[in-house]
């Protein structure tokens, strides 16, 4: 048991697997490169291409964050 900042006694758990988070993030970057190239080939309007690129980047970052939180939730509950 260790004492937390607010004076609570908490048990120290196992370390969070940061390498899994990093692998998922790198896969999201690689996925962005390939999906973005595909989208730019399919969309003819330049401003729509840029909007789709921004939307894809935000979507992939949200998915990366959600996957990290799911990993954390599964580790806490097990």
N, CA, C and O atoms as a Tinker XYZ file with bonds, in Angstrom:
   312  protein
     1  N      0.843000   -1.171000    0.000000    73     2
     2  CA     0.000000    0.000000    0.000000    64     1     3
     3  C      0.897000    1.245000    0.000000    63     2     4     5
     4  O      1.900000    1.313000    0.709000    81     3
     5  N      0.508000    2.203000   -0.801000    73     3     6
     6  CA     1.211000    3.482000   -0.834000    64     5     7
     7  C      0.213000    4.596000   -0.565000    63     6     8     9
     8  O     -0.988000    4.447000   -0.793000    81     7
     9  N      0.724000    5.691000   -0.086000    73     7    10
    10  CA    -0.146000    6.826000    0.205000    64     9    11
    11  C     -0.206000    7.733000   -1.011000    63    10    12    13
    12  O      0.830000    8.142000   -1.534000    81    11
    13  N     -1.418000    8.053000   -1.468000    73    11    14
    14  CA    -1.620000    8.911000   -2.631000    64    13    15
    15  C     -1.562000   10.379000   -2.205000    63    14    16    17
    16  O     -1.373000   10.692000   -1.030000    81    15
    17  N     -1.726000   11.264000   -3.176000    73    15    18
    18  CA    -1.632000   12.698000   -2.907000    64    17    19
    19  C     -2.671000   13.180000   -1.905000    63    18    20    21
    20  O     -2.392000   14.077000   -1.109000    81    19
    21  N     -3.848000   12.606000   -1.932000    73    19    22
    22  CA    -4.911000   13.045000   -1.030000    64    21    23
    23  C     -4.932000   12.262000    0.275000    63    22    24    25
    24  O     -5.906000   12.336000    1.025000    81    23
    25  N     -3.878000   11.517000    0.552000    73    23    26
    26  CA    -3.788000   10.781000    1.798000    64    25    27
    27  C     -4.467000    9.427000    1.776000    63    26    28    29
    28  O     -4.573000    8.777000    2.816000    81    27
    29  N     -4.932000    8.986000    0.613000    73    27    30
    30  CA    -5.561000    7.667000    0.512000    64    29    31
    31  C     -4.490000    6.601000    0.431000    63    30    32    33
    32  O     -3.404000    6.839000   -0.098000    81    31
    33  N     -4.790000    5.441000    0.947000    73    31    34
    34  CA    -3.914000    4.288000    0.777000    64    33    35
    35  C     -4.382000    3.503000   -0.435000    63    34    36    37
    36  O     -5.535000    3.075000   -0.501000    81    35
    37  N     -3.489000    3.315000   -1.389000    73    35    38
    38  CA    -3.827000    2.613000   -2.619000    64    37    39
    39  C     -2.815000    1.517000   -2.878000    63    38    40    41
    40  O     -1.645000    1.623000   -2.511000    81    39
    41  N     -3.296000    0.450000   -3.525000    73    39    42
    42  CA    -2.397000   -0.641000   -3.899000    64    41    43
    43  C     -1.723000   -0.295000   -5.222000    63    42    44    45
    44  O     -2.350000    0.279000   -6.112000    81    43
    45  N     -0.464000   -0.640000   -5.345000    73    43    46
    46  CA     0.271000   -0.415000   -6.579000    64    45    47
    47  C      0.000000   -1.597000   -7.495000    63    46    48    49
    48  O      0.254000   -2.745000   -7.130000    81    47
    49  N     -0.520000   -1.312000   -8.691000    73    47    50
    50  CA    -0.841000   -2.367000   -9.641000    64    49    51
    51  C      0.318000   -2.628000  -10.585000    63    50    52    53
    52  O      1.433000   -2.149000  -10.381000    81    51
    53  N      0.028000   -3.397000  -11.619000    73    51    54
    54  CA     1.056000   -3.690000  -12.612000    64    53    55
    55  C      1.200000   -2.505000  -13.567000    63    54    56    57
    56  O      0.335000   -1.632000  -13.630000    81    55
    57  N      2.291000   -2.494000  -14.294000    73    55    58
    58  CA     2.575000   -1.393000  -15.207000    64    57    59
    59  C      1.665000   -1.453000  -16.428000    63    58    60    61
    60  O      1.298000   -2.534000  -16.889000    81    59
    61  N      1.307000   -0.290000  -16.941000    73    59    62
    62  CA     0.482000   -0.190000  -18.145000    64    61    63
    63  C      1.342000   -0.534000  -19.356000    63    62    64    65
    64  O      2.459000   -0.028000  -19.474000    81    63
    65  N      0.850000   -1.384000  -20.263000    73    63    66
    66  CA     1.657000   -1.780000  -21.435000    64    65    67
    67  C      1.708000   -0.672000  -22.493000    63    66    68    69
    68  O      0.927000   -0.678000  -23.444000    81    67
    69  N      2.628000    0.271000  -22.319000    73    67    70
    70  CA     2.735000    1.401000  -23.247000    64    69    71
    71  C      3.073000    0.953000  -24.663000    63    70    72    73
    72  O      2.714000    1.629000  -25.627000    81    71
    73  N      3.757000   -0.172000  -24.798000    73    71    74
    74  CA     4.139000   -0.616000  -26.134000    64    73    75
    75  C      2.903000   -0.940000  -26.973000    63    74    76    77
    76  O      2.920000   -0.744000  -28.188000    81    75
    77  N      1.839000   -1.428000  -26.349000    73    75    78
    78  CA     0.605000   -1.716000  -27.083000    64    77    79
    79  C     -0.002000   -0.410000  -27.593000    63    78    80    81
    80  O     -0.446000   -0.332000  -28.738000    81    79
    81  N     -0.018000    0.597000  -26.750000    73    79    82
    82  CA    -0.522000    1.913000  -27.154000    64    81    83
    83  C      0.289000    2.477000  -28.320000    63    82    84    85
    84  O     -0.275000    3.039000  -29.259000    81    83
    85  N      1.578000    2.330000  -28.258000    73    83    86
    86  CA     2.447000    2.858000  -29.322000    64    85    87
    87  C      2.241000    2.114000  -30.632000    63    86    88    89
    88  O      2.234000    2.723000  -31.702000    81    87
    89  N      2.072000    0.789000  -30.552000    73    87    90
    90  CA     1.829000    0.004000  -31.768000    64    89    91
    91  C      0.508000    0.425000  -32.408000    63    90    92    93
    92  O      0.432000    0.584000  -33.626000    81    91
    93  N     -0.527000    0.604000  -31.598000    73    91    94
    94  CA    -1.826000    1.037000  -32.124000    64    93    95
    95  C     -1.704000    2.422000  -32.754000    63    94    96    97
    96  O     -2.299000    2.674000  -33.802000    81    95
    97  N     -0.947000    3.319000  -32.137000    73    95    98
    98  CA    -0.765000    4.664000  -32.680000    64    97    99
    99  C     -0.019000    4.623000  -34.013000    63    98   100   101
   100  O     -0.388000    5.331000  -34.949000    81    99
   101  N      1.020000    3.803000  -34.104000    73    99   102
   102  CA     1.769000    3.681000  -35.361000    64   101   103
   103  C      0.885000    3.081000  -36.448000    63   102   104   105
   104  O      0.946000    3.506000  -37.601000    81   103
   105  N      0.059000    2.091000  -36.085000    73   103   106
   106  CA    -0.880000    1.525000  -37.055000    64   105   107
   107  C     -1.885000    2.572000  -37.531000    63   106   108   109
   108  O     -2.277000    2.569000  -38.698000    81   107
   109  N     -2.298000    3.458000  -36.641000    73   107   110
   110  CA    -3.213000    4.534000  -37.033000    64   109   111
   111  C     -2.536000    5.488000  -38.014000    63   110   112   113
   112  O     -3.170000    5.952000  -38.961000    81   111
   113  N     -1.261000    5.784000  -37.798000    73   111   114
   114  CA    -0.529000    6.664000  -38.721000    64   113   115
   115  C     -0.400000    6.008000  -40.091000    63   114   116   117
   116  O     -0.633000    6.649000  -41.116000    81   115
   117  N     -0.029000    4.734000  -40.107000    73   115   118
   118  CA     0.097000    4.010000  -41.379000    64   117   119
   119  C     -1.261000    3.924000  -42.071000    63   118   120   121
   120  O     -1.361000    4.113000  -43.283000    81   119
   121  N     -2.299000    3.639000  -41.298000    73   119   122
   122  CA    -3.645000    3.596000  -41.860000    64   121   123
   123  C     -4.060000    4.929000  -42.441000    63   122   124   125
   124  O     -4.711000    4.980000  -43.484000    81   123
   125  N     -3.685000    6.019000  -41.766000    73   123   126
   126  CA    -4.008000    7.351000  -42.281000    64   125   127
   127  C     -3.346000    7.584000  -43.631000    63   126   128   129
   128  O     -3.978000    8.105000  -44.549000    81   127
   129  N     -2.097000    7.208000  -43.756000    73   127   130
   130  CA    -1.376000    7.442000  -45.014000    64   129   131
   131  C     -2.070000    6.721000  -46.166000    63   130   132   133
   132  O     -2.307000    7.312000  -47.219000    81   131
   133  N     -2.395000    5.442000  -45.966000    73   131   134
   134  CA    -3.004000    4.678000  -47.052000    64   133   135
   135  C     -4.457000    5.083000  -47.314000    63   134   136   137
   136  O     -4.859000    5.226000  -48.469000    81   135
   137  N     -5.245000    5.268000  -46.254000    73   135   138
   138  CA    -6.642000    5.665000  -46.439000    64   137   139
   139  C     -6.751000    7.072000  -47.020000    63   138   140   141
   140  O     -7.635000    7.349000  -47.831000    81   139
   141  N     -5.853000    7.954000  -46.603000    73   139   142
   142  CA    -5.875000    9.318000  -47.125000    64   141   143
   143  C     -5.556000    9.332000  -48.618000    63   142   144   145
   144  O     -6.185000   10.063000  -49.382000    81   143
   145  N     -4.591000    8.536000  -49.027000    73   143   146
   146  CA    -4.256000    8.455000  -50.450000    64   145   147
   147  C     -5.443000    7.922000  -51.248000    63   146   148   149
   148  O     -5.739000    8.417000  -52.335000    81   147
   149  N     -6.117000    6.915000  -50.707000    73   147   150
   150  CA    -7.300000    6.359000  -51.377000    64   149   151
   151  C     -8.408000    7.410000  -51.491000    63   150   152   153
   152  O     -9.041000    7.547000  -52.538000    81   151
   153  N     -8.633000    8.149000  -50.403000    73   151   154
   154  CA    -9.678000    9.176000  -50.426000    64   153   155
   155  C     -9.361000   10.268000  -51.434000    63   154   156   157
   156  O    -10.256000   10.740000  -52.136000    81   155
   157  N     -8.099000   10.678000  -51.517000    73   155   158
   158  CA    -7.735000   11.738000  -52.458000    64   157   159
   159  C     -7.895000   11.261000  -53.901000    63   158   160   161
   160  O     -8.163000   12.067000  -54.792000    81   159
   161  N     -7.734000    9.968000  -54.137000    73   159   162
   162  CA    -7.961000    9.442000  -55.484000    64   161   163
   163  C     -9.448000    9.396000  -55.831000    63   162   164   165
   164  O     -9.810000    9.537000  -56.999000    81   163
   165  N    -10.309000    9.203000  -54.840000    73   163   166
   166  CA   -11.743000    9.048000  -55.079000    64   165   167
   167  C    -12.503000   10.373000  -55.112000    63   166   168   169
   168  O    -13.527000   10.478000  -55.788000    81   167
   169  N    -12.019000   11.380000  -54.394000    73   167   170
   170  CA   -12.730000   12.656000  -54.285000    64   169   171
   171  C    -12.116000   13.652000  -55.264000    63   170   172   173
   172  O    -10.897000   13.813000  -55.316000    81   171
   173  N    -12.967000   14.317000  -56.038000    73   171   174
   174  CA   -12.444000   15.236000  -57.057000    64   173   175
   175  C    -12.315000   16.675000  -56.552000    63   174   176   177
   176  O    -11.458000   17.419000  -57.031000    81   175
   177  N    -13.142000   17.073000  -55.605000    73   175   178
   178  CA   -13.120000   18.445000  -55.105000    64   177   179
   179  C    -11.977000   18.627000  -54.099000    63   178   180   181
   180  O    -11.825000   17.839000  -53.165000    81   179
   181  N    -11.180000   19.677000  -54.306000    73   179   182
   182  CA   -10.011000   19.895000  -53.452000    64   181   183
   183  C    -10.400000   20.176000  -52.010000    63   182   184   185
   184  O     -9.801000   19.622000  -51.089000    81   183
   185  N    -11.405000   21.039000  -51.800000    73   183   186
   186  CA   -11.764000   21.363000  -50.413000    64   185   187
   187  C    -12.383000   20.163000  -49.719000    63   186   188   189
   188  O    -12.242000   20.021000  -48.505000    81   187
   189  N    -13.075000   19.283000  -50.467000    73   187   190
   190  CA   -13.611000   18.054000  -49.868000    64   189   191
   191  C    -12.479000   17.090000  -49.506000    63   190   192   193
   192  O    -12.566000   16.369000  -48.512000    81   191
   193  N    -11.420000   17.082000  -50.315000    73   191   194
   194  CA   -10.261000   16.246000  -50.001000    64   193   195
   195  C     -9.653000   16.666000  -48.671000    63   194   196   197
   196  O     -9.319000   15.823000  -47.838000    81   195
   197  N     -9.510000   17.981000  -48.477000    73   195   198
   198  CA    -8.927000   18.475000  -47.230000    64   197   199
   199  C     -9.834000   18.200000  -46.038000    63   198   200   201
   200  O     -9.358000   17.822000  -44.968000    81   199
   201  N    -11.129000   18.386000  -46.219000    73   199   202
   202  CA   -12.080000   18.105000  -45.139000    64   201   203
   203  C    -12.054000   16.618000  -44.769000    63   202   204   205
   204  O    -12.097000   16.264000  -43.591000    81   203
   205  N    -11.985000   15.761000  -45.777000    73   203   206
   206  CA   -11.935000   14.323000  -45.523000    64   205   207
   207  C    -10.640000   13.946000  -44.812000    63   206   208   209
   208  O    -10.643000   13.074000  -43.944000    81   207
   209  N     -9.540000   14.590000  -45.171000    73   207   210
   210  CA    -8.260000   14.307000  -44.515000    64   209   211
   211  C     -8.291000   14.693000  -43.043000    63   210   212   213
   212  O     -7.831000   13.937000  -42.187000    81   211
   213  N     -8.831000   15.865000  -42.753000    73   211   214
   214  CA    -8.933000   16.314000  -41.361000    64   213   215
   215  C     -9.865000   15.396000  -40.577000    63   214   216   217
   216  O     -9.559000   15.009000  -39.449000    81   215
   217  N    -11.000000   15.052000  -41.176000    73   215   218
   218  CA   -11.945000   14.154000  -40.516000    64   217   219
   219  C    -11.347000   12.788000  -40.249000    63   218   220   221
   220  O    -11.563000   12.210000  -39.184000    81   219
   221  N    -10.594000   12.265000  -41.214000    73   219   222
   222  CA    -9.949000   10.963000  -41.032000    64   221   223
   223  C     -8.923000   11.014000  -39.914000    63   222   224   225
   224  O     -8.850000   10.096000  -39.098000    81   223
   225  N     -8.132000   12.077000  -39.868000    73   223   226
   226  CA    -7.125000   12.203000  -38.809000    64   225   227
   227  C     -7.784000   12.254000  -37.433000    63   226   228   229
   228  O     -7.333000   11.588000  -36.501000    81   227
   229  N     -8.845000   13.038000  -37.307000    73   227   230
   230  CA    -9.543000   13.136000  -36.023000    64   229   231
   231  C    -10.166000   11.799000  -35.650000    63   230   232   233
   232  O    -10.084000   11.376000  -34.497000    81   231
   233  N    -10.791000   11.130000  -36.620000    73   231   234
   234  CA   -11.409000    9.830000  -36.356000    64   233   235
   235  C    -10.378000    8.802000  -35.886000    63   234   236   237
   236  O    -10.632000    8.058000  -34.939000    81   235
   237  N     -9.229000    8.760000  -36.539000    73   235   238
   238  CA    -8.204000    7.792000  -36.146000    64   237   239
   239  C     -7.625000    8.115000  -34.771000    63   238   240   241
   240  O     -7.320000    7.199000  -34.008000    81   239
   241  N     -7.466000    9.392000  -34.441000    73   239   242
   242  CA    -6.989000    9.751000  -33.107000    64   241   243
   243  C     -8.001000    9.377000  -32.031000    63   242   244   245
   244  O     -7.625000    8.919000  -30.952000    81   243
   245  N     -9.285000    9.570000  -32.323000    73   243   246
   246  CA   -10.321000    9.175000  -31.365000    64   245   247
   247  C    -10.312000    7.663000  -31.173000    63   246   248   249
   248  O    -10.424000    7.176000  -30.048000    81   247
   249  N    -10.178000    6.924000  -32.267000    73   247   250
   250  CA   -10.140000    5.463000  -32.160000    64   249   251
   251  C     -8.918000    4.994000  -31.377000    63   250   252   253
   252  O     -9.006000    4.027000  -30.620000    81   251
   253  N     -7.787000    5.661000  -31.546000    73   251   254
   254  CA    -6.585000    5.321000  -30.792000    64   253   255
   255  C     -6.802000    5.571000  -29.305000    63   254   256   257
   256  O     -6.422000    4.748000  -28.472000    81   255
   257  N     -7.406000    6.696000  -28.973000    73   255   258
   258  CA    -7.680000    7.025000  -27.569000    64   257   259
   259  C     -8.661000    6.034000  -26.948000    63   258   260   261
   260  O     -8.469000    5.598000  -25.813000    81   259
   261  N     -9.698000    5.682000  -27.678000    73   259   262
   262  CA   -10.687000    4.723000  -27.170000    64   261   263
   263  C    -10.048000    3.361000  -26.948000    63   262   264   265
   264  O    -10.330000    2.702000  -25.947000    81   263
   265  N     -9.194000    2.932000  -27.863000    73   263   266
   266  CA    -8.538000    1.634000  -27.682000    64   265   267
   267  C     -7.636000    1.648000  -26.454000    63   266   268   269
   268  O     -7.568000    0.652000  -25.733000    81   267
   269  N     -6.945000    2.750000  -26.203000    73   267   270
   270  CA    -6.119000    2.849000  -25.001000    64   269   271
   271  C     -6.942000    2.789000  -23.733000    63   270   272   273
   272  O     -6.547000    2.152000  -22.757000    81   271
   273  N     -8.086000    3.453000  -23.746000    73   271   274
   274  CA    -8.965000    3.420000  -22.569000    64   273   275
   275  C     -9.568000    2.036000  -22.366000    63   274   276   277
   276  O     -9.770000    1.607000  -21.231000    81   275
   277  N     -9.857000    1.335000  -23.463000    73   275   278
   278  CA   -10.377000   -0.028000  -23.336000    64   277   279
   279  C     -9.323000   -0.960000  -22.753000    63   278   280   281
   280  O     -9.638000   -1.810000  -21.920000    81   279
   281  N     -8.077000   -0.805000  -23.184000    73   279   282
   282  CA    -6.993000   -1.615000  -22.626000    64   281   283
   283  C     -6.867000   -1.346000  -21.135000    63   282   284   285
   284  O     -6.718000   -2.275000  -20.341000    81   283
   285  N     -6.928000   -0.080000  -20.759000    73   283   286
   286  CA    -6.831000    0.283000  -19.349000    64   285   287
   287  C     -8.006000   -0.291000  -18.558000    63   286   288   289
   288  O     -7.811000   -0.793000  -17.451000    81   287
   289  N     -9.209000   -0.226000  -19.100000    73   287   290
   290  CA   -10.386000   -0.753000  -18.417000    64   289   291
   291  C    -10.287000   -2.269000  -18.245000    63   290   292   293
   292  O    -10.632000   -2.798000  -17.188000    81   291
   293  N     -9.821000   -2.962000  -19.273000    73   291   294
   294  CA    -9.681000   -4.411000  -19.179000    64   293   295
   295  C     -8.628000   -4.810000  -18.152000    63   294   296   297
   296  O     -8.779000   -5.822000  -17.468000    81   295
   297  N     -7.573000   -4.026000  -18.043000    73   295   298
   298  CA    -6.526000   -4.332000  -17.074000    64   297   299
   299  C     -7.008000   -4.102000  -15.649000    63   298   300   301
   300  O     -6.662000   -4.867000  -14.749000    81   299
   301  N     -7.798000   -3.065000  -15.434000    73   299   302
   302  CA    -8.288000   -2.751000  -14.094000    64   301   303
   303  C     -9.297000   -3.796000  -13.645000    63   302   304   305
   304  O     -9.302000   -4.195000  -12.480000    81   303
   305  N    -10.156000   -4.244000  -14.564000    73   303   306
   306  CA   -11.203000   -5.189000  -14.209000    64   305   307
   307  C    -10.719000   -6.623000  -14.094000    63   306   308   309
   308  O    -11.446000   -7.467000  -13.569000    81   307
   309  N     -9.527000   -6.929000  -14.561000    73   307   310
   310  CA    -9.057000   -8.321000  -14.486000    64   309   311
   311  C     -8.254000   -8.586000  -13.240000    63   310   312
   312  O     -7.790000   -9.707000  -13.031000    81   311
